[in-house]
Amino acid sequence: MYSGKLTVVGAGPGDVDLITLKGIKALQNADVVLYDALVSKELLDHAPQAEQVFVGKRKGCYAYQQEQINDLIVERAARGLKVVRLKGGDPFVFGRGAEEMEHAASFGIEVAVVPGISSSVSVPASQNIPVTKRGAAESFWVITGTTKEHKLSSDVALAAKSNATVIILMGMSKLREIMELFKEEGKEKTPVAIIQNGTTEKERIGIDTVASIEHRAKEQQLSNPAIIVIGEVVNHRKSILDIQREYQVQGNKLQEKV
């Protein structure tokens, strides 16, 4: 058994305040931090003493292949170092954190995980879109839009048949295919939200229906990193805005009377 340790830490959806306290403590105690592209660099300020290595990918370009990341983890831990693998969102939700832990454990390295706030639910929430709501959705699917073979997940077709909220990560390149599956189920009028750079200062949102969201995405130039939310719960955002506007109008009228 090596004296080093791997801790896989979820950094949350993007807002630096949405990492857990336990995640911050892991960074403060780290000797090495291997971080991904969707992780805010501000979080690295919690580990000024650590070696900081960018191992993410940007626009399809990999700083390190997965095998190389695995080797880095083992090599550093074998030297008795505390390694933090910092990942966006939650490391067990399409984050390959489980795979990296298995690899390290196979070399006798102690492993641990610090769960993170998943972008799949927190990014919609940041725009007042709940993934479940009484009378609108009793369940939700979280699906990767692109498999390791770079194809659309077959689960999308199954989800399109349900009444559940459907949340698709990494699916913008397959937006047309996804919407076609929902059209085949007669859901052209179902509301859709696309949220880009969720919970960050660069957050942008486009809302439309299954029938026309592709046009909206092109018009607003929405692209990855983005989350696609399909379902009646998207209408909750408008309901909140309408209530707030009405409250504002009534408040102004009361002030005028006073």
C-alpha positions as CSV (number, residue, x, y, z in Angstrom):
1,M,0.0,0.0,0.0
2,Y,1.4,3.4,-1.0
3,S,1.4,6.2,1.6
4,G,-0.2,8.6,-0.9
5,K,-3.9,9.1,-1.5
6,L,-6.3,10.1,-4.3
7,T,-9.3,12.2,-3.5
8,V,-11.7,12.8,-6.3
9,V,-13.5,16.1,-5.6
10,G,-16.6,17.6,-7.3
11,A,-16.1,21.3,-7.9
12,G,-19.8,22.0,-8.6
13,P,-21.4,23.5,-11.7
14,G,-19.2,26.6,-12.2
15,D,-19.9,29.2,-9.5
16,V,-16.9,29.0,-7.1
17,D,-19.3,29.4,-4.1
18,L,-21.0,26.1,-5.0
19,I,-18.1,23.8,-4.1
20,T,-18.6,22.0,-0.7
21,L,-16.6,22.9,2.4
22,K,-15.2,19.3,2.4
23,G,-14.0,20.0,-1.2
24,I,-12.2,23.1,-0.1
25,K,-10.6,21.3,2.8
26,A,-9.3,18.6,0.4
27,L,-7.7,21.3,-1.8
28,Q,-6.1,22.9,1.3
29,N,-4.5,19.6,2.2
30,A,-3.5,18.6,-1.3
31,D,0.1,18.2,-2.6
32,V,-1.1,17.9,-6.2
33,V,-4.2,19.1,-7.9
34,L,-5.2,17.7,-11.3
35,Y,-8.0,19.9,-12.6
36,D,-10.4,19.9,-15.6
37,A,-11.4,22.6,-18.1
38,L,-14.8,23.3,-16.6
39,V,-13.3,24.0,-13.1
40,S,-12.9,27.6,-12.2
41,K,-9.3,28.5,-11.7
42,E,-10.3,30.6,-8.6
43,L,-10.7,27.3,-6.8
44,L,-7.0,26.7,-7.2
45,D,-6.4,29.6,-4.8
46,H,-7.4,27.2,-2.0
47,A,-4.3,25.1,-2.9
48,P,-1.4,27.6,-3.3
49,Q,1.0,25.1,-1.9
50,A,0.1,22.3,-4.4
51,E,1.5,21.4,-7.8
52,Q,-1.4,22.3,-10.2
53,V,-1.7,20.4,-13.4
54,F,-4.4,21.1,-16.1
55,V,-5.6,17.8,-17.5
56,G,-8.8,18.9,-19.2
57,K,-9.8,19.3,-22.8
58,R,-10.9,22.3,-24.7
59,K,-12.7,22.1,-28.1
60,G,-11.7,18.5,-28.5
61,C,-8.1,19.1,-27.7
62,Y,-6.8,17.0,-24.8
63,A,-4.0,18.2,-22.5
64,Y,-3.7,14.6,-21.4
65,Q,-5.3,11.4,-22.5
66,Q,-7.1,9.4,-19.9
67,E,-4.4,6.9,-19.6
68,Q,-1.9,9.6,-19.0
69,I,-4.1,11.1,-16.2
70,N,-4.2,7.7,-14.6
71,D,-0.5,7.4,-14.8
72,L,-0.1,10.9,-13.2
73,I,-2.3,9.9,-10.3
74,V,-0.4,6.7,-9.6
75,E,3.0,8.2,-10.0
76,R,2.3,11.1,-7.6
77,A,0.5,8.9,-5.1
78,A,3.4,6.4,-5.2
79,R,5.6,9.2,-4.0
80,G,3.5,9.6,-0.9
81,L,1.6,12.7,-2.1
82,K,-2.0,13.6,-1.5
83,V,-3.6,13.9,-5.0
84,V,-6.8,15.8,-5.6
85,R,-8.6,15.1,-8.9
86,L,-10.8,18.2,-9.3
87,K,-13.8,17.8,-11.6
88,G,-16.7,19.9,-12.6
89,G,-20.1,19.1,-11.2
90,D,-20.2,15.8,-9.4
91,P,-17.4,13.4,-10.3
92,F,-19.8,10.4,-10.4
93,V,-22.2,12.0,-12.9
94,F,-20.5,11.5,-16.3
95,G,-17.2,12.5,-14.7
96,R,-15.1,9.3,-15.0
97,G,-14.3,9.8,-11.3
98,A,-15.3,6.2,-10.6
99,E,-12.9,4.9,-13.3
100,E,-10.0,6.9,-11.9
101,M,-10.6,5.6,-8.4
102,E,-10.7,2.0,-9.6
103,H,-7.4,2.4,-11.4
104,A,-5.7,4.0,-8.4
105,A,-7.1,1.4,-6.1
106,S,-5.8,-1.4,-8.3
107,F,-2.3,-0.1,-7.4
108,G,-3.0,-0.2,-3.7
109,I,-3.6,3.5,-3.4
110,E,-6.1,4.8,-0.9
111,V,-9.0,6.5,-2.5
112,A,-11.8,8.8,-1.5
113,V,-14.5,10.9,-3.1
114,V,-16.0,14.3,-2.2
115,P,-19.4,14.6,-3.9
116,G,-20.1,17.8,-5.8
117,I,-23.3,19.7,-6.8
118,S,-24.2,18.2,-10.1
119,S,-24.8,20.7,-13.0
120,S,-27.7,18.5,-14.1
121,V,-30.0,19.8,-11.4
122,S,-28.2,23.0,-10.2
123,V,-27.8,24.7,-13.6
124,P,-31.6,24.5,-14.3
125,A,-32.2,25.6,-10.7
126,S,-30.0,28.7,-11.3
127,Q,-32.6,29.7,-13.9
128,N,-35.6,28.9,-11.7
129,I,-36.3,25.6,-13.5
130,P,-37.0,22.7,-11.1
131,V,-36.4,19.2,-12.5
132,T,-39.5,18.0,-10.7
133,K,-42.7,19.8,-9.8
134,R,-46.1,18.6,-8.7
135,G,-48.4,18.3,-11.6
136,A,-45.6,18.8,-14.2
137,A,-43.0,16.1,-13.7
138,E,-42.8,13.2,-11.2
139,S,-39.3,12.1,-12.2
140,F,-36.3,13.2,-14.3
141,W,-33.7,11.6,-16.6
142,V,-30.1,12.7,-16.8
143,I,-28.5,11.5,-20.0
144,T,-25.2,12.1,-21.8
145,G,-25.9,13.4,-25.3
146,T,-22.8,11.8,-26.7
147,T,-21.5,8.3,-25.9
148,K,-17.8,7.3,-26.0
149,E,-18.4,6.2,-29.6
150,H,-19.5,9.8,-30.3
151,K,-23.1,8.7,-31.0
152,L,-26.4,9.8,-29.5
153,S,-27.3,7.8,-26.4
154,S,-30.1,5.3,-27.1
155,D,-31.6,6.3,-23.7
156,V,-32.8,9.6,-25.3
157,A,-35.4,7.8,-27.4
158,L,-36.6,6.0,-24.3
159,A,-36.8,9.2,-22.3
160,A,-38.7,10.9,-25.1
161,K,-41.6,8.4,-24.6
162,S,-41.9,9.3,-20.9
163,N,-43.5,12.3,-19.1
164,A,-40.4,12.9,-17.1
165,T,-38.1,16.0,-17.3
166,V,-35.2,15.1,-19.6
167,I,-31.8,16.7,-18.9
168,I,-29.1,16.2,-21.5
169,L,-25.5,17.0,-20.9
170,M,-22.9,17.3,-23.7
171,G,-25.7,17.2,-26.3
172,M,-25.5,20.4,-28.3
173,S,-23.8,18.7,-31.3
174,K,-26.8,16.3,-31.4
175,L,-29.5,18.9,-30.8
176,R,-31.3,18.2,-34.1
177,E,-31.3,14.4,-33.6
178,I,-32.6,14.8,-30.0
179,M,-35.5,17.1,-31.1
180,E,-36.4,14.7,-33.9
181,L,-36.9,11.9,-31.4
182,F,-39.3,14.1,-29.3
183,K,-41.1,15.2,-32.5
184,E,-41.7,11.5,-33.3
185,E,-43.5,11.2,-29.9
186,G,-45.8,14.2,-30.8
187,K,-44.1,16.6,-28.4
188,E,-43.4,19.5,-30.8
189,K,-45.0,21.9,-28.3
190,T,-43.0,20.7,-25.2
191,P,-40.9,23.6,-23.8
192,V,-37.1,23.4,-24.0
193,A,-34.4,25.4,-22.3
194,I,-30.7,25.5,-23.3
195,I,-28.5,26.9,-20.6
196,Q,-24.9,27.8,-21.5
197,N,-22.1,28.3,-19.0
198,G,-24.6,27.7,-16.1
199,T,-24.1,29.5,-12.7
200,T,-21.2,31.6,-14.1
201,E,-21.0,35.2,-15.1
202,K,-21.2,34.0,-18.7
203,E,-24.5,32.2,-18.2
204,R,-26.9,32.5,-21.1
205,I,-30.3,30.9,-21.7
206,G,-32.5,30.2,-24.7
207,I,-36.1,29.0,-24.3
208,D,-38.5,27.7,-27.0
209,T,-40.3,24.5,-27.9
210,V,-39.1,21.2,-29.3
211,A,-40.3,22.4,-32.8
212,S,-38.2,25.5,-32.8
213,I,-35.4,25.3,-30.2
214,E,-32.8,24.5,-32.9
215,H,-33.5,27.8,-34.6
216,R,-33.4,29.6,-31.3
217,A,-30.0,28.1,-30.5
218,K,-28.6,29.3,-33.8
219,E,-30.1,32.7,-33.4
220,Q,-28.6,33.2,-29.9
221,Q,-25.4,31.3,-30.8
222,L,-25.8,28.9,-28.0
223,S,-23.1,26.2,-27.8
224,N,-21.2,24.0,-25.4
225,P,-20.8,23.9,-22.5
226,A,-24.5,23.8,-22.2
227,I,-27.3,21.8,-20.7
228,I,-30.6,20.9,-22.5
229,V,-33.7,20.7,-20.4
230,I,-36.9,19.3,-22.0
231,G,-40.2,19.2,-20.2
232,E,-43.1,21.2,-18.8
233,V,-41.0,22.3,-15.8
234,V,-39.3,24.8,-18.1
235,N,-42.6,26.9,-17.9
236,H,-42.0,27.4,-14.1
237,R,-39.3,30.0,-15.0
238,K,-41.9,32.1,-16.8
239,S,-44.4,31.7,-14.0
240,I,-42.0,33.1,-11.5
241,L,-41.1,36.0,-13.8
242,D,-44.8,36.7,-14.4
243,I,-45.5,36.7,-10.6
244,Q,-42.6,39.0,-10.0
245,R,-43.7,41.5,-12.7
246,E,-47.3,41.4,-11.3
247,Y,-46.1,42.0,-7.8
248,Q,-44.0,44.9,-9.1
249,V,-46.9,46.4,-10.9
250,Q,-49.2,46.1,-7.9
251,G,-46.5,47.6,-5.6
252,N,-46.1,50.6,-7.9
253,K,-49.9,51.1,-7.9
254,L,-50.0,51.1,-4.1
255,Q,-47.1,53.6,-3.9
256,E,-48.9,55.9,-6.3
257,K,-52.0,55.8,-4.1
258,V,-50.0,56.6,-1.1
